[in-house]
Amino acid sequence: MYLQSIYLKNFRNYDCVEIFLSSGYNIFFGENGAGKTNILEAVSVISGIKSFRGSSDEEMIQKGCDYYYCRGVISDSDREVLEVGYGKEGSRKR
């Protein structure tokens, strides 16, 4: 079983991005502030419904937006999709 892909919408510094991962090692590299840790935080949110950084849901919403959405696709014997979304309106996480 492995995380096959991650889709992020209005999450931290990502407007809209889909990242496809391999079943082996995956390496994220880039400049400081590029969003590498944000990807790891999204995996934490998808798998455990909370940030490993201890951030509130409002802090994870991209500036100027009203919600965030994260989706992870798990590759296993059958494909499983995990989704988490949070919106300022009504302050609910789903």
Secondary structure by P-SEA (a helix, b strand, c coil): ccccbbbbccccccccbbbbbcccbbbbbbcccccaaaaaaaaaaaacccccccccccccccccccbbbbbbbbbccbbbbbbbbbbccccccc
